[in-house]
Amino acid sequence: MNFSRLLCSAALLFNVTLAHAQGFKISDIRINGLQRISAGSVFGALPLNVGDNADERRLVESTRALFKTGFFQDIQLGHDGDVLVITVVERPSIASIEIEGNKAISTEDLMKGLKQSGLAEGEIFQR
């Protein structure tokens, strides 16, 4: 899994084109693809702000910072003039958990155990 994550990160870093090597001053930041995650969560994790200079190194750092949140399965950074454009694909969330056939352990206890393991309704699914 670490190798596939490394390969995915390398592919994403490749998407940061040579045009970014010269850099640009960020006049605005636009985020595309958000469904459940708030824009505030993205801006809170993003090490870039309006007015900052964005070069290849800073864009790579930003991609890594957004991946570390665990909210996204894909992130692409680009720019439209001086507007930083962030396109994300969110990880799926758990809509519901149904337990069938349990007799030895109560459903409530099983749900508590799953929640402690990070599996609960509304949570982002992580393998």
ZAMARGU-4260 file (C-alpha; in steps of 0.2 Angstrom, whole numbers, plus 5000, padded with zeros to 4 digits):
<rodrens>
0) 5000/5000/5000 | 5014/5012/5004 | 5022/5009/4987 | 5005/5013/4978 | 5003/5028/4988
5) 5021/5033/4983 | 5017/5030/4965 | 5001/5040/4966 | 5010/5054/4974 | 5024/5054/4961
10) 5010/5054/4947 | 5002/5069/4956 | 5018/5078/4958 | 5021/5075/4939 | 5005/5085/4936
15) 5012/5100/4943 | 5019/5107/4927 | 5035/5116/4923 | 5025/5132/4922 | 5024/5132/4941
20) 5043/5131/4941 | 5043/5150/4938 | 5029/5153/4951 | 5015/5165/4952 | 5008/5176/4965
25) 4991/5169/4971 | 4977/5182/4969 | 4963/5170/4974 | 4961/5151/4978 | 4947/5141/4970
30) 4942/5123/4977 | 4933/5111/4965 | 4925/5095/4970 | 4920/5097/4988 | 4905/5088/4994
35) 4906/5084/5012 | 4922/5092/5018 | 4921/5111/5021 | 4932/5124/5012 | 4938/5129/5029
40) 4945/5112/5032 | 4955/5113/5016 | 4961/5131/5019 | 4966/5126/5037 | 4977/5112/5030
45) 4984/5122/5015 | 5001/5130/5019 | 4997/5143/5005 | 4987/5159/5006 | 4981/5173/4995
50) 4996/5184/4992 | 5009/5170/4993 | 5021/5166/4979 | 5017/5148/4973 | 5032/5139/4965
55) 5034/5120/4962 | 5041/5117/4979 | 5027/5126/4988 | 5014/5117/4977 | 5021/5100/4981
60) 5021/5104/5000 | 5003/5109/4998 | 4998/5093/4990 | 5006/5083/5003 | 4998/5093/5017
65) 4981/5091/5009 | 4984/5072/5007 | 4989/5071/5026 | 4972/5076/5031 | 4965/5059/5025
70) 4950/5067/5017 | 4955/5065/4999 | 4959/5051/4987 | 4965/5063/4973 | 4971/5081/4973
75) 4977/5091/4958 | 4984/5108/4959 | 4984/5120/4944 | 4982/5138/4941 | 4971/5149/4930
80) 4981/5165/4928 | 4985/5170/4946 | 4971/5160/4953 | 4977/5144/4962 | 4964/5130/4957
85) 4963/5115/4968 | 4953/5100/4962 | 4949/5086/4974 | 4941/5069/4975 | 4935/5066/4993
90) 4936/5048/5000 | 4920/5040/5002 | 4911/5041/5019 | 4902/5027/5028 | 4883/5030/5025
95) 4877/5016/5037 | 4882/5000/5046 | 4871/4985/5047 | 4875/4970/5058 | 4866/4954/5055
100) 4868/4937/5064 | 4876/4943/5080 | 4870/4933/5095 | 4885/4932/5107 | 4888/4951/5107
105) 4875/4965/5108 | 4874/4976/5092 | 4877/4991/5103 | 4894/4984/5110 | 4899/4979/5092
110) 4895/4997/5086 | 4905/5004/5100 | 4920/4993/5096 | 4918/4998/5077 | 4918/5017/5082
115) 4933/5015/5092 | 4942/5007/5077 | 4937/5022/5066 | 4922/5014/5058 | 4906/5024/5061
120) 4892/5031/5051 | 4897/5048/5043 | 4916/5045/5046 | 4927/5044/5031 | 4931/5027/5026
125) 4950/5022/5027 | 4955/5004/5024
</rodrens>
